[in-house]
Amino acid sequence: MHLADMAPSPSDIRARKQALRQRIIAARDQLTPTLQAHWSGEIVRRLCGLASYKTARTVLGYLNFGSEWHSELWVRQALADGKRVLLPRVNKAGRHLDLYQIGNLGDDVAPGAYGIREPVAGRCRRFDAPGEIDLILLPGVAFDRAGGRLGYGGGFFDRLLARWPQQPSLVAAAFALQVVEEIPLESTDRKIDWLVTENETTRC
């Protein structure tokens, strides 16, 4: 049998991804609010210690939902640090993300697609200069230390990154329990540059 014949098929990879996604989310859901808040604070401290964050003028982040780490704390800190902060808004018709600059986490955001808070289009300025973004904080369910990232299955961020010829620093943050030995990857999956947990900062 040739080695090529032993390579996992796309359907096998997707099945492995889904099983891993379910396992990690179930484990994350067991965390107490106290632990989530404490570990999220540690993650923000490590994120803000990155050289790429300190020198960044424009950053793209996201707002947490469910049992995710509290990325809103990082967004608040970036605003306080004088960064130009962008957040994604789901364009359901085009199945892609539009980017908007926000000034605060009050009136500028509201629950949108899938119940996730996103910029209010009527209040925020649309951002169409991806070349000016210095750092992107990517969401995800699971990660490995080689830069593999497992998202939620919608492919929104992968399509966003594919539209840009050059990417700034790609950073992901998660609880340590979301770090696994290896993420099954497909050709369209983008790797991250840095992985930050409450325990460690890893250059992938």
C-alpha positions as CSV (number, residue, x, y, z in Angstrom):
1,M,0.0,0.0,0.0
2,H,1.3,3.4,-0.9
3,L,1.6,6.1,1.8
4,A,-0.7,8.3,-0.3
5,D,-3.4,5.6,0.1
6,M,-3.0,5.9,3.9
7,A,-3.6,9.6,4.1
8,P,-6.8,10.6,5.8
9,S,-9.6,11.7,3.5
10,P,-11.2,15.2,3.9
11,S,-14.3,13.5,5.3
12,D,-12.1,11.7,7.9
13,I,-10.4,14.9,8.9
14,R,-13.8,16.7,9.3
15,A,-15.0,13.8,11.4
16,R,-11.9,14.0,13.7
17,K,-12.4,17.8,13.9
18,Q,-16.0,17.5,15.0
19,A,-15.2,14.9,17.7
20,L,-12.4,17.0,19.0
21,R,-14.6,20.1,18.9
22,Q,-17.3,18.4,21.0
23,R,-14.8,17.0,23.5
24,I,-13.1,20.3,24.2
25,I,-16.3,22.4,24.4
26,A,-17.7,19.9,26.9
27,A,-14.6,20.2,29.0
28,R,-14.6,24.0,28.8
29,D,-18.2,24.1,29.8
30,Q,-17.3,22.5,33.1
31,L,-15.2,25.4,34.2
32,T,-16.6,27.5,37.0
33,P,-17.2,31.2,36.4
34,T,-14.6,32.0,39.0
35,L,-11.9,30.0,37.2
36,Q,-12.9,31.4,33.9
37,A,-12.6,35.0,35.2
38,H,-9.2,34.3,36.9
39,W,-7.6,32.5,34.0
40,S,-9.0,35.1,31.6
41,G,-7.2,37.8,33.5
42,E,-3.9,35.9,33.3
43,I,-4.4,35.5,29.5
44,V,-5.0,39.2,29.0
45,R,-1.8,40.0,31.0
46,R,0.2,37.6,28.8
47,L,-1.4,38.9,25.6
48,C,-0.5,42.5,26.5
49,G,3.0,41.5,27.2
50,L,3.6,40.4,23.6
51,A,6.0,42.7,21.7
52,S,3.7,42.5,18.7
53,Y,0.8,43.8,20.8
54,K,2.9,46.6,22.4
55,T,3.9,47.9,18.9
56,A,0.5,47.4,17.3
57,R,-1.5,50.4,16.4
58,T,-4.5,48.6,14.9
59,V,-5.8,45.3,16.3
60,L,-8.6,42.9,15.2
61,G,-10.3,41.0,18.0
62,Y,-13.6,39.3,18.8
63,L,-16.1,39.1,21.6
64,N,-16.5,35.9,23.6
65,F,-19.6,33.8,23.9
66,G,-20.6,30.7,25.8
67,S,-17.7,29.3,27.9
68,E,-14.9,31.0,25.9
69,W,-12.2,32.9,27.8
70,H,-13.3,36.5,28.4
71,S,-11.8,38.2,25.3
72,E,-13.9,41.3,26.0
73,L,-11.3,42.0,28.8
74,W,-8.6,42.2,26.1
75,V,-10.8,44.4,23.9
76,R,-11.3,46.8,26.8
77,Q,-7.6,46.9,27.5
78,A,-6.7,47.5,23.9
79,L,-9.2,50.4,23.8
80,A,-7.7,51.8,27.1
81,D,-4.2,51.4,25.6
82,G,-5.2,53.7,22.7
83,K,-5.2,51.0,20.0
84,R,-7.5,51.2,17.0
85,V,-9.8,48.3,17.8
86,L,-11.7,46.3,15.1
87,L,-14.3,43.7,15.6
88,P,-16.0,41.4,13.0
89,R,-19.6,41.5,12.0
90,V,-21.1,38.4,10.2
91,N,-22.4,39.1,6.7
92,K,-24.9,36.2,6.4
93,A,-25.7,36.9,2.8
94,G,-22.1,36.7,1.7
95,R,-21.1,34.2,4.4
96,H,-18.1,36.4,5.3
97,L,-17.0,38.8,8.0
98,D,-17.1,42.6,7.6
99,L,-14.8,44.6,9.9
100,Y,-15.8,47.7,11.9
101,Q,-13.9,50.0,14.2
102,I,-15.4,50.4,17.7
103,G,-15.0,53.1,20.3
104,N,-16.5,51.3,23.3
105,L,-18.3,48.0,24.4
106,G,-21.5,49.8,25.3
107,D,-23.6,51.3,22.5
108,D,-21.2,50.2,19.7
109,V,-21.9,46.5,20.1
110,A,-25.0,44.3,20.3
111,P,-25.9,40.6,20.0
112,G,-26.0,39.7,16.3
113,A,-25.5,36.5,14.3
114,Y,-25.5,33.4,16.4
115,G,-26.0,35.5,19.5
116,I,-22.5,36.8,19.5
117,R,-21.9,40.5,20.2
118,E,-20.8,42.4,17.2
119,P,-20.4,46.0,16.0
120,V,-23.6,47.9,15.3
121,A,-23.3,48.9,11.7
122,G,-25.1,52.2,12.1
123,R,-22.8,53.4,14.8
124,C,-19.4,52.1,13.8
125,R,-17.2,52.8,10.8
126,R,-16.6,50.1,8.3
127,F,-12.9,49.2,8.0
128,D,-11.6,48.3,4.5
129,A,-7.8,48.7,4.9
130,P,-6.5,45.3,6.0
131,G,-3.0,46.3,5.3
132,E,-3.1,48.6,8.3
133,I,-3.9,45.8,10.8
134,D,-0.9,44.9,12.9
135,L,-2.3,42.0,15.0
136,I,-5.2,39.6,14.8
137,L,-6.6,37.8,17.8
138,L,-8.3,34.6,16.4
139,P,-11.0,32.6,18.2
140,G,-11.0,28.8,18.2
141,V,-12.0,25.7,20.1
142,A,-8.7,23.9,20.3
143,F,-5.1,24.6,19.4
144,D,-1.7,22.8,19.2
145,R,1.8,24.2,19.9
146,A,2.7,23.9,16.2
147,G,0.2,26.6,15.3
148,G,-2.8,24.4,14.4
149,R,-6.2,25.9,15.1
150,L,-9.6,24.3,15.3
151,G,-12.5,26.8,14.8
152,Y,-16.2,26.3,15.2
153,G,-16.7,24.9,11.7
154,G,-18.1,28.0,9.9
155,G,-14.8,28.9,8.2
156,F,-15.5,32.6,8.6
157,F,-12.0,33.6,9.8
158,D,-10.3,31.3,7.3
159,R,-12.1,33.0,4.5
160,L,-11.3,36.4,6.0
161,L,-7.6,35.6,6.1
162,A,-7.6,34.1,2.6
163,R,-8.7,37.5,1.2
164,W,-5.5,39.2,2.3
165,P,-2.2,38.7,0.5
166,Q,-0.2,39.4,3.6
167,Q,-1.2,38.8,7.2
168,P,-0.1,40.5,10.4
169,S,0.8,38.6,13.5
170,L,-1.8,35.9,14.1
171,V,-2.4,35.3,17.8
172,A,-4.8,32.9,19.6
173,A,-5.7,32.7,23.2
174,A,-7.4,29.9,25.1
175,F,-7.6,28.0,28.4
176,A,-4.8,25.5,28.8
177,L,-7.3,22.6,28.6
178,Q,-8.0,23.6,25.0
179,V,-4.4,22.8,23.9
180,V,-4.0,19.4,22.4
181,E,-1.2,17.3,20.9
182,E,-2.2,17.8,17.3
183,I,-5.0,19.5,15.3
184,P,-6.1,17.7,12.2
185,L,-5.6,20.3,9.4
186,E,-7.0,20.8,5.9
187,S,-5.4,22.8,3.1
188,T,-7.5,25.8,3.8
189,D,-6.6,26.0,7.5
190,R,-4.3,28.9,8.6
191,K,-1.7,28.4,11.3
192,I,-1.3,30.9,14.1
193,D,2.0,32.5,15.1
194,W,1.5,32.8,18.9
195,L,-0.6,30.7,21.4
196,V,-1.4,32.2,24.8
197,T,-3.0,30.4,27.7
198,E,-3.2,31.2,31.4
199,N,0.0,29.2,31.9
200,E,2.2,29.9,28.9
201,T,3.0,32.0,25.9
202,T,4.2,29.8,23.0
203,R,5.8,30.9,19.7
204,C,4.4,28.4,17.2
